[in-house]
């Protein structure tokens, strides 16, 4: 499963593990917009 996210107007495609790590580290600081999961 991969997750497409938008952070600071940049789009990233992350694996689920990378996404979880990102959310745990960055969620309070940067707005993360989830574009799609699949």
PDB file of N, CA, C, O and CB in Angstrom:
ATOM      1  N   UNK A   1       0.845  -1.190   0.000  1.00  0.00           N
ATOM      2  CA  UNK A   1       0.000   0.000   0.000  1.00  0.00           C
ATOM      3  C   UNK A   1       0.883   1.243   0.000  1.00  0.00           C
ATOM      4  O   UNK A   1       1.883   1.309   0.714  1.00  0.00           O
ATOM      5  CB  UNK A   1      -0.957   0.004   1.224  1.00  0.00           C
ATOM      6  N   UNK A   2       0.506   2.210  -0.797  1.00  0.00           N
ATOM      7  CA  UNK A   2       1.240   3.472  -0.796  1.00  0.00           C
ATOM      8  C   UNK A   2       0.278   4.619  -0.523  1.00  0.00           C
ATOM      9  O   UNK A   2      -0.928   4.509  -0.744  1.00  0.00           O
ATOM     10  CB  UNK A   2       1.977   3.686  -2.142  1.00  0.00           C
ATOM     11  N   UNK A   3       0.829   5.699  -0.045  1.00  0.00           N
ATOM     12  CA  UNK A   3       0.039   6.868   0.324  1.00  0.00           C
ATOM     13  C   UNK A   3       0.623   8.080  -0.382  1.00  0.00           C
ATOM     14  O   UNK A   3       1.830   8.316  -0.339  1.00  0.00           O
ATOM     15  CB  UNK A   3       0.016   7.076   1.872  1.00  0.00           C
ATOM     16  N   UNK A   4      -0.245   8.844  -1.033  1.00  0.00           N
ATOM     17  CA  UNK A   4       0.197  10.067  -1.700  1.00  0.00           C
ATOM     18  C   UNK A   4      -0.182  11.231  -0.794  1.00  0.00           C
ATOM     19  O   UNK A   4      -1.355  11.406  -0.463  1.00  0.00           O
ATOM     20  CB  UNK A   4      -0.444  10.219  -3.139  1.00  0.00           C
ATOM     21  N   UNK A   5       0.797  12.018  -0.397  1.00  0.00           N
ATOM     22  CA  UNK A   5       0.547  13.126   0.519  1.00  0.00           C
ATOM     23  C   UNK A   5       1.091  14.422  -0.050  1.00  0.00           C
ATOM     24  O   UNK A   5       1.985  14.425  -0.897  1.00  0.00           O
ATOM     25  CB  UNK A   5       1.171  12.847   1.887  1.00  0.00           C
ATOM     26  N   UNK A   6       0.537  15.515   0.429  1.00  0.00           N
ATOM     27  CA  UNK A   6       0.993  16.838   0.025  1.00  0.00           C
ATOM     28  C   UNK A   6       1.455  17.563   1.276  1.00  0.00           C
ATOM     29  O   UNK A   6       0.691  17.726   2.227  1.00  0.00           O
ATOM     30  CB  UNK A   6      -0.133  17.639  -0.718  1.00  0.00           C
ATOM     31  N   UNK A   7       2.712  18.000   1.272  1.00  0.00           N
ATOM     32  CA  UNK A   7       3.298  18.710   2.405  1.00  0.00           C
ATOM     33  C   UNK A   7       3.951  19.968   1.867  1.00  0.00           C
ATOM     34  O   UNK A   7       4.826  19.902   1.004  1.00  0.00           O
ATOM     35  CB  UNK A   7       4.332  17.820   3.179  1.00  0.00           C
ATOM     36  N   UNK A   8       3.529  21.103   2.373  1.00  0.00           N
ATOM     37  CA  UNK A   8       4.097  22.378   1.918  1.00  0.00           C
ATOM     38  C   UNK A   8       4.070  22.505   0.394  1.00  0.00           C
ATOM     39  O   UNK A   8       5.057  22.903  -0.224  1.00  0.00           O
ATOM     40  CB  UNK A   8       5.533  22.522   2.422  1.00  0.00           C
ATOM     41  N   UNK A   9       2.924  22.159  -0.201  1.00  0.00           N
ATOM     42  CA  UNK A   9       2.726  22.249  -1.654  1.00  0.00           C
ATOM     43  C   UNK A   9       3.637  21.334  -2.460  1.00  0.00           C
ATOM     44  O   UNK A   9       3.796  21.537  -3.664  1.00  0.00           O
ATOM     45  CB  UNK A   9       2.940  23.659  -2.102  1.00  0.00           C
ATOM     46  N   UNK A  10       4.234  20.338  -1.831  1.00  0.00           N
ATOM     47  CA  UNK A  10       5.009  19.325  -2.554  1.00  0.00           C
ATOM     48  C   UNK A  10       4.329  17.981  -2.367  1.00  0.00           C
ATOM     49  O   UNK A  10       3.874  17.652  -1.272  1.00  0.00           O
ATOM     50  CB  UNK A  10       6.491  19.275  -2.058  1.00  0.00           C
ATOM     51  N   UNK A  11       4.263  17.208  -3.440  1.00  0.00           N
ATOM     52  CA  UNK A  11       3.576  15.918  -3.397  1.00  0.00           C
ATOM     53  C   UNK A  11       4.599  14.792  -3.269  1.00  0.00           C
ATOM     54  O   UNK A  11       5.594  14.749  -3.993  1.00  0.00           O
ATOM     55  CB  UNK A  11       2.701  15.717  -4.661  1.00  0.00           C
ATOM     56  N   UNK A  12       4.336  13.895  -2.344  1.00  0.00           N
ATOM     57  CA  UNK A  12       5.207  12.745  -2.116  1.00  0.00           C
ATOM     58  C   UNK A  12       4.380  11.475  -2.171  1.00  0.00           C
ATOM     59  O   UNK A  12       3.229  11.460  -1.734  1.00  0.00           O
ATOM     60  CB  UNK A  12       5.944  12.859  -0.757  1.00  0.00           C
ATOM     61  N   UNK A  13       4.959  10.410  -2.708  1.00  0.00           N
ATOM     62  CA  UNK A  13       4.342   9.088  -2.634  1.00  0.00           C
ATOM     63  C   UNK A  13       5.191   8.247  -1.696  1.00  0.00           C
ATOM     64  O   UNK A  13       6.375   8.020  -1.945  1.00  0.00           O
ATOM     65  CB  UNK A  13       4.218   8.418  -4.055  1.00  0.00           C
ATOM     66  N   UNK A  14       4.579   7.793  -0.626  1.00  0.00           N
ATOM     67  CA  UNK A  14       5.301   7.078   0.423  1.00  0.00           C
ATOM     68  C   UNK A  14       4.725   5.685   0.596  1.00  0.00           C
ATOM     69  O   UNK A  14       3.551   5.445   0.312  1.00  0.00           O
ATOM     70  CB  UNK A  14       5.244   7.850   1.753  1.00  0.00           C
ATOM     71  N   UNK A  15       5.560   4.772   1.062  1.00  0.00           N
ATOM     72  CA  UNK A  15       5.034   3.478   1.478  1.00  0.00           C
ATOM     73  C   UNK A  15       4.288   3.688   2.801  1.00  0.00           C
ATOM     74  O   UNK A  15       4.439   4.722   3.452  1.00  0.00           O
ATOM     75  CB  UNK A  15       6.186   2.405   1.626  1.00  0.00           C
ATOM     76  N   UNK A  16       3.491   2.703   3.185  1.00  0.00           N
ATOM     77  CA  UNK A  16       2.719   2.846   4.419  1.00  0.00           C
ATOM     78  C   UNK A  16       3.646   3.046   5.617  1.00  0.00           C
ATOM     79  O   UNK A  16       3.350   3.855   6.496  1.00  0.00           O
ATOM     80  CB  UNK A  16       1.822   1.613   4.640  1.00  0.00           C
ATOM     81  N   UNK A  17       4.769   2.316   5.663  1.00  0.00           N
ATOM     82  CA  UNK A  17       5.715   2.452   6.783  1.00  0.00           C
ATOM     83  C   UNK A  17       6.305   3.854   6.837  1.00  0.00           C
ATOM     84  O   UNK A  17       6.404   4.453   7.907  1.00  0.00           O
ATOM     85  CB  UNK A  17       6.844   1.416   6.663  1.00  0.00           C
ATOM     86  N   UNK A  18       6.695   4.371   5.678  1.00  0.00           N
ATOM     87  CA  UNK A  18       7.255   5.725   5.632  1.00  0.00           C
ATOM     88  C   UNK A  18       6.208   6.739   6.079  1.00  0.00           C
ATOM     89  O   UNK A  18       6.511   7.689   6.801  1.00  0.00           O
ATOM     90  CB  UNK A  18       7.759   6.063   4.207  1.00  0.00           C
ATOM     91  N   UNK A  19       4.970   6.521   5.639  1.00  0.00           N
ATOM     92  CA  UNK A  19       3.880   7.426   5.996  1.00  0.00           C
ATOM     93  C   UNK A  19       3.664   7.440   7.505  1.00  0.00           C
ATOM     94  O   UNK A  19       3.519   8.503   8.108  1.00  0.00           O
ATOM     95  CB  UNK A  19       2.584   7.018   5.277  1.00  0.00           C
ATOM     96  N   UNK A  20       3.643   6.248   8.116  1.00  0.00           N
ATOM     97  CA  UNK A  20       3.459   6.181   9.570  1.00  0.00           C
ATOM     98  C   UNK A  20       4.563   6.933  10.300  1.00  0.00           C
ATOM     99  O   UNK A  20       4.291   7.673  11.246  1.00  0.00           O
ATOM    100  CB  UNK A  20       3.423   4.722  10.038  1.00  0.00           C
ATOM    101  N   UNK A  21       5.809   6.748   9.866  1.00  0.00           N
ATOM    102  CA  UNK A  21       6.933   7.442  10.502  1.00  0.00           C
ATOM    103  C   UNK A  21       6.794   8.948  10.336  1.00  0.00           C
ATOM    104  O   UNK A  21       7.042   9.713  11.268  1.00  0.00           O
ATOM    105  CB  UNK A  21       8.273   6.965   9.911  1.00  0.00           C
ATOM    106  N   UNK A  22       6.396   9.362   9.142  1.00  0.00           N
ATOM    107  CA  UNK A  22       6.219  10.789   8.868  1.00  0.00           C
ATOM    108  C   UNK A  22       5.164  11.384   9.808  1.00  0.00           C
ATOM    109  O   UNK A  22       5.375  12.440  10.404  1.00  0.00           O
ATOM    110  CB  UNK A  22       5.812  11.011   7.389  1.00  0.00           C
ATOM    111  N   UNK A  23       4.036  10.695   9.930  1.00  0.00           N
ATOM    112  CA  UNK A  23       2.949  11.203  10.772  1.00  0.00           C
ATOM    113  C   UNK A  23       3.408  11.279  12.229  1.00  0.00           C
ATOM    114  O   UNK A  23       3.119  12.255  12.920  1.00  0.00           O
ATOM    115  CB  UNK A  23       1.688  10.303  10.647  1.00  0.00           C
ATOM    116  N   UNK A  24       4.117  10.259  12.693  1.00  0.00           N
ATOM    117  CA  UNK A  24       4.563  10.259  14.087  1.00  0.00           C
ATOM    118  C   UNK A  24       5.542  11.394  14.357  1.00  0.00           C
ATOM    119  O   UNK A  24       5.542  11.965  15.448  1.00  0.00           O
ATOM    120  CB  UNK A  24       5.209   8.922  14.437  1.00  0.00           C
ATOM    121  N   UNK A  25       6.374  11.724  13.377  1.00  0.00           N
ATOM    122  CA  UNK A  25       7.382  12.760  13.586  1.00  0.00           C
ATOM    123  C   UNK A  25       6.873  14.155  13.279  1.00  0.00           C
ATOM    124  O   UNK A  25       7.146  15.088  14.034  1.00  0.00           O
ATOM    125  CB  UNK A  25       8.585  12.476  12.745  1.00  0.00           C
ATOM    126  N   UNK A  26       6.133  14.318  12.177  1.00  0.00           N
ATOM    127  CA  UNK A  26       5.857  15.651  11.650  1.00  0.00           C
ATOM    128  C   UNK A  26       4.447  16.159  11.904  1.00  0.00           C
ATOM    129  O   UNK A  26       4.196  17.357  11.781  1.00  0.00           O
ATOM    130  CB  UNK A  26       6.110  15.659  10.199  1.00  0.00           C
ATOM    131  N   UNK A  27       3.530  15.282  12.253  1.00  0.00           N
ATOM    132  CA  UNK A  27       2.124  15.679  12.317  1.00  0.00           C
ATOM    133  C   UNK A  27       1.892  16.983  13.075  1.00  0.00           C
ATOM    134  O   UNK A  27       1.130  17.824  12.600  1.00  0.00           O
ATOM    135  CB  UNK A  27       1.325  14.587  12.958  1.00  0.00           C
ATOM    136  N   UNK A  28       2.520  17.186  14.240  1.00  0.00           N
ATOM    137  CA  UNK A  28       2.212  18.430  14.960  1.00  0.00           C
ATOM    138  C   UNK A  28       2.762  19.671  14.263  1.00  0.00           C
ATOM    139  O   UNK A  28       2.235  20.765  14.463  1.00  0.00           O
ATOM    140  CB  UNK A  28       2.764  18.360  16.368  1.00  0.00           C
ATOM    141  N   UNK A  29       3.812  19.528  13.449  1.00  0.00           N
ATOM    142  CA  UNK A  29       4.512  20.695  12.916  1.00  0.00           C
ATOM    143  C   UNK A  29       4.004  21.134  11.557  1.00  0.00           C
ATOM    144  O   UNK A  29       3.742  22.318  11.342  1.00  0.00           O
ATOM    145  CB  UNK A  29       5.971  20.409  12.823  1.00  0.00           C
ATOM    146  N   UNK A  30       3.863  20.191  10.638  1.00  0.00           N
ATOM    147  CA  UNK A  30       3.512  20.554   9.263  1.00  0.00           C
ATOM    148  C   UNK A  30       2.145  19.996   8.900  1.00  0.00           C
ATOM    149  O   UNK A  30       1.812  18.870   9.269  1.00  0.00           O
ATOM    150  CB  UNK A  30       4.577  20.042   8.274  1.00  0.00           C
ATOM    151  N   UNK A  31       1.355  20.780   8.179  1.00  0.00           N
ATOM    152  CA  UNK A  31       0.074  20.246   7.710  1.00  0.00           C
ATOM    153  C   UNK A  31       0.316  19.209   6.618  1.00  0.00           C
ATOM    154  O   UNK A  31       0.989  19.486   5.625  1.00  0.00           O
ATOM    155  CB  UNK A  31      -0.841  21.385   7.185  1.00  0.00           C
ATOM    156  N   UNK A  32      -0.232  18.028   6.807  1.00  0.00           N
ATOM    157  CA  UNK A  32      -0.084  16.943   5.841  1.00  0.00           C
ATOM    158  C   UNK A  32      -1.455  16.669   5.241  1.00  0.00           C
ATOM    159  O   UNK A  32      -2.394  16.319   5.955  1.00  0.00           O
ATOM    160  CB  UNK A  32       0.516  15.651   6.507  1.00  0.00           C
ATOM    161  N   UNK A  33      -1.564  16.826   3.943  1.00  0.00           N
ATOM    162  CA  UNK A  33      -2.826  16.578   3.247  1.00  0.00           C
ATOM    163  C   UNK A  33      -2.715  15.243   2.529  1.00  0.00           C
ATOM    164  O   UNK A  33      -1.827  15.049   1.699  1.00  0.00           O
ATOM    165  CB  UNK A  33      -3.165  17.732   2.243  1.00  0.00           C
ATOM    166  N   UNK A  34      -3.618  14.324   2.850  1.00  0.00           N
ATOM    167  CA  UNK A  34      -3.596  13.010   2.212  1.00  0.00           C
ATOM    168  C   UNK A  34      -4.385  13.091   0.915  1.00  0.00           C
ATOM    169  O   UNK A  34      -5.577  13.398   0.926  1.00  0.00           O
ATOM    170  CB  UNK A  34      -4.181  11.910   3.154  1.00  0.00           C
ATOM    171  N   UNK A  35      -3.719  12.815  -0.205  1.00  0.00           N
ATOM    172  CA  UNK A  35      -4.355  12.903  -1.513  1.00  0.00           C
ATOM    173  C   UNK A  35      -4.997  11.583  -1.905  1.00  0.00           C
ATOM    174  O   UNK A  35      -6.117  11.566  -2.416  1.00  0.00           O
ATOM    175  CB  UNK A  35      -3.342  13.323  -2.567  1.00  0.00           C
ATOM    176  N   UNK A  36      -4.306  10.484  -1.672  1.00  0.00           N
ATOM    177  CA  UNK A  36      -4.889   9.187  -2.007  1.00  0.00           C
ATOM    178  C   UNK A  36      -4.168   8.079  -1.263  1.00  0.00           C
ATOM    179  O   UNK A  36      -3.016   8.220  -0.853  1.00  0.00           O
ATOM    180  CB  UNK A  36      -4.830   8.938  -3.521  1.00  0.00           C
ATOM    181  N   UNK A  37      -4.883   6.965  -1.099  1.00  0.00           N
ATOM    182  CA  UNK A  37      -4.300   5.766  -0.508  1.00  0.00           C
ATOM    183  C   UNK A  37      -4.631   4.611  -1.429  1.00  0.00           C
ATOM    184  O   UNK A  37      -5.728   4.543  -1.983  1.00  0.00           O
ATOM    185  CB  UNK A  37      -4.831   5.511   0.950  1.00  0.00           C
ATOM    186  N   UNK A  38      -3.678   3.698  -1.594  1.00  0.00           N
ATOM    187  CA  UNK A  38      -3.998   2.572  -2.450  1.00  0.00           C
ATOM    188  C   UNK A  38      -2.838   1.654  -2.661  1.00  0.00           C
ATOM    189  O   UNK A  38      -2.964   0.654  -3.368  1.00  0.00           O
ATOM    190  CB  UNK A  38      -4.487   3.048  -3.754  1.00  0.00           C
TER     191      UNK A  38
END
